[in-house]
Amino acid sequence: MNISQPALQLCYENVNWSCIKTPYSAGSVFGNLLVIISVLHFKQLHSPANFLITSLACADFLVGIAVMPFSMVRSVESCWYFGAKFCTLHRCCDAAFCYSSLFHLCFISMHRYMAVTDPLVYPTKFTVSVSGICIAVSWILPMMFFGAVIYTGVNDDGMESLVSALNCVGGCQIVVNQDGVLIDFSLIFHTYPCYVAKRERKAATILGVTVVAFTVSWLPYTMETIIDAFMGFITPAYIYEICCWCAYYNSAVNPLIYGLFYPWFRKAIEVILSGEILKDSSSTMSLFSE
């Protein structure tokens, strides 16, 4: 890297092997916070299914508040200013929270399938304890898996020379080998069941919209990682960032889907934003139309 050229800007001036700075232009928190407050505050919404939705909103909320701000700085500045150790932690949280959201969506789709195919029996099967197990698996499994993978460096086995070349000062790029990419693809597009039941048109519509939103959000990132892993990381950095943000925006889309299809969520938002939530009786008010 020739750092004497005046046209080049570096992430860290006067530091050897600094990354080159290439500037380019560039609701999740608020929307998911509304979901969390709605379900936890209004007693009428206390159900196993809604607890699962709340946990999903927590995962999406953490993506918005703990991952996106730092990724935004990296995307806009094309530099990482927060140190190598925090880069590793950020990558771990990024993967764990995003895949936690994925696992929640998977369990929610299973719940909706049970609800529309066997509506009389499913309340006895999908209990609070079952919902708790689904929530625990959705959090613990991604955190343990990606914590082990990223901190042990298994994800870049066999790519040491490439990692060494990419690890300039001021960079924070995830390098995933071919095995890791295939595992990711399998997790994203084969553990997420696309159940659509004709017996319940509304439930089928909601699930269909959720599946389409998920696929549109995650497909660009998945395809980009596959291309990079098998063709030697040929895509430009800005393409990688765009694909990352497409995946991030799935965390912001879920509350919009709730607001579009669930009248009780729209009613809860009205109560929260109008300040009625501060009244003592607000937690027991009815959110469902008669």
N, C-alpha and C positions, 0 to 999 in steps of 0.2 A: 504494500500500500504506500503510495507516494503522497506524503502529507505536506509536501512543499508547494503543491499546486494551490494558488490563491483562491480558486473557485470552490475548493472543497471546504465544507464546514464539518468540524468534528464534535462529537458529543462531549468530549473532555479535551480542551485545548492543552497542549504541552504534555500530553500523556501518550506514551508509546502504545501502539496497537489499539488506538481508540476507534470506535465505530464511526463511520461517516454519517453525518446528519443529513437526511434527505427530507426536508419539510414537505408535507402534503396535507390538504384540508380534510379536514375531517367532515320517564314515567314509571322505569322499572321499579324504583324504590317506592314511589308514592302509590302506585297502583297495587302492589303487593301488600303494602302496609295497610291499605284500606281493607283488603281481604282478611288479613290477620285480625285487625280490630273488630271487623264485622262479626266474624265467627266466634271470637273469644268473648265479646261483650254481650251479644244477644243470645239469651238462653234458648230461644226457639231454634237456633242454628246449631246447638250442641248435639251432634250426631257423629257416628263413626266415619261416615263418608266426608262430612265437613271438616272433621279433625284432620283427615288425610289431605284435603284441599288446603287447609291452613298450614300444614307442614310443607306442602309444595310451595306455598306462598313464601314461607320462611327461607326455603332454599333459593328461590328466585330473588327474594329481598337481599340475601347475602351476596348473590352474584352482582346485584346492582350497587350495593354499598361497600363491599370489600374487594371486589374484583374489577368492576368497570372503571372506577376513577383512575386507578393506576394504569390500566390498559389504555385509557383515553390519553393519558400523558405520553405513553409509548407510541400510540398511533399518530398523534398530532406531531410530536417532536421526532419521532422515529429513533428515540434514544431512551435508555433506561437509567434513571438517576437515583435509584433506591438501593443499590448495592446488590452483590451477588447472592448473599444469604436470603435477602428478602425476595429476590427473583425466584429462588427455589420454592420458598413458602408461597409466593403468589401463584406459581404454576401449579402447586399442589392444591391450593384452594380453588383455583380456576377449574381444574378438572373435577375435583371432588364435588363442588357445589353444582356444577352443570350436570354432572352425571347423577347426582342426587335428585335433581329436578327430573331427569329422564326416568329414574326408577319410580318416582312418585307418579308420573304420568302413566307408567306401565301398570301400576297397581290400581290407579283410578280407572283405567280402561277395563281392567278385569272386574272391578266392582260394578261398573255400568253394564257390562255384559251379563253379570249375574242378576242385576236388577231388572233387566228387560227380558231375560230368558226364563227366569224363575222368580217372579216378583213376590210370591207368597212365602217362599222358603228362605230367600236370601237374607231377610233381617235376622234370622236365627243363625245364619252362617257368618255374615259379616258383622261381627259384634265389636264392641270397643276394644277388647283384647286383641282381636284379629287386626283391627285397624292399627293398634299400637305396635304389633309385630311388623306390619308393613312399613310403618314409619321408621322403626328401628333399623330394619334392613336397608331402607332407602338412604339412611344417613351413615350407618356404620360401615357397610360394605364398600361404598365408593371412597370413603375417607381412608379406610385401611388399605384398600387396593392401590389407590393412587399415591398415598403416602409412601407405601413400600416401593412402588415402581419408580417414583421420581427421586426419592432420597437414596435409593440403592443404585440408580443409574441403569437399571435393566432396560429402560426404554431406548437407550442409544447404544446398546451392545453391538459391536461390530462396526461402529461408525465413529470411532475415537478420533480418527484423523479429520473427519468433517466437523465434528464438535469442536476440536481444537482450532480449526480455521474460522468457525463461526463465532467463537467465544471472544470477541473483541471487547474492550472496555466500553461499557455503555450499551451493551446488548442484552436482551433477555428473550431468546427464541427457543421454543421447544423443538427438540429434534427427536423424532420417533422412527424407529427402524421398521422394516416391513412387517415383522411379526406383530409389533404393537399396533400398526395401522389396521391390520386385518382383524385384530381383537376389537379395536374401536368400532370398526364397521359392523362387526357381528353384534356388539352391544347396542349400537344405535338403531340398526334397522332389522334385527331379528329378536330382540327381547321385548319389542314394543308391539303388542298385538293390535291389529286394526279390526276390532270387532264392530260390526254394524248390524243391528237387528231391525227388521222391518216392523216388528210388533210395536215398537215405540218410536214413532217418527222423530219426536223432538230429541230424545236421548241419542238416537242415531245421528241426527244432524249435528248436535253439539260435539259428539265424539268424532264425526267426520271432519268438522272444522278444526278440531284440536289436532288430529292426525296430519291434515294438510299443512297447518301452520308449523307444526313440528318438522315435517319433511322439508318444507321450503326453507326453514331457518337453518337446519343442520346439513342439508345436502351439499351446499357450496364448500363448507369447511371440510367435510368428509372427503369430497372429491379432490380438494386441494392437497390434503395430507397424503392421499393415495398417490397422486401424481408426483409429489415431492419425494416420497419414500422410494418409489420405483424408478424415478428418472433423475435422481441426484439433486433434488432441491433447486429446480430451475425457475420456479415462480418468483416474481419480484416481491419484495417485502410488503408493498402496499396492497397487493392482491391477497396475501396472507392476512393482513389486518382487516380487510373488507370481509373476508370469509369468517374471521373470528367474531366480528360484530354482527354478522347475520345470525350466528349461533347464539350470541348474547341476547339478541332481540327476542328470541323465543321466551325468555324470562319476562319480558314486558308485554308479550301478546296474551298470555294466559288471563290476566285480570280483565283485559278488553273482551275476551270471549265470555267470561262470567257476566260482565256488564251488559253484553249484547243479548244473552239468552236467559239470564236469571233475573226475573223481576225483583226477587227478594234482595239481591245484591244492589240493584239500583236504589231500592227503598232504603237499604242500610246506608248507602253513600249519602243520600239526602239527609238522613238523620244525623250522620256524623258531621257533614259540612255545614249544616244549619245550626249546629250547637245543641240540638235536642238531646244528644248523647249524654250531656252533662246532667240531665234530669235523673232523679233517683229511680223513676219508673221506666226509664228507657230500655233497660236490659230485658224487661218482660213484655215489651210491646210486640204486637203481631206484625210480621213482615210479609205474610202471605195473604193474598187476596182471597176473599171468601168464595 
